[in-house]
Amino acid sequence: MTREEIEALALSMPAATKVVQWGGSDVYKVGGKVFAICGLQGGLAFKVTEIGFMVLTENGPGRQAPYLARGHWVVVDLDDMDEGEARSWIETSHGLIAAKLTRAVRAELGLA
């Protein structure tokens, strides 16, 4: 996958926005909260469930995301993923982050 392909997937999520920060990384947010980072150590960083974290970091293509692993974030190299995997991971991360937004913010963004 390329950064452009990741951008298209991430921005297809409801109420998603993009900013460039942290040394040129593409940072994707929903309601002002980060759900994916592309460019971090040459890969895509995203939030997963506790079980997903264990599976991806112990037996899968992922590794603990620097500074974010405590919150169950992983990094997968762009070369090690296909579009189906990337879409699934981005959708899951978006959903996990959006679920933490307040009811009012979700309603304002059309996510309720």
Summary of the structure (lengths in Angstrom):
residues: 112
radius of gyration: 13.2
end to end distance: 31.1
largest distance: 39.2
contacts: 350
relative contact order: 0.21
helix: 42%
strand: 29%
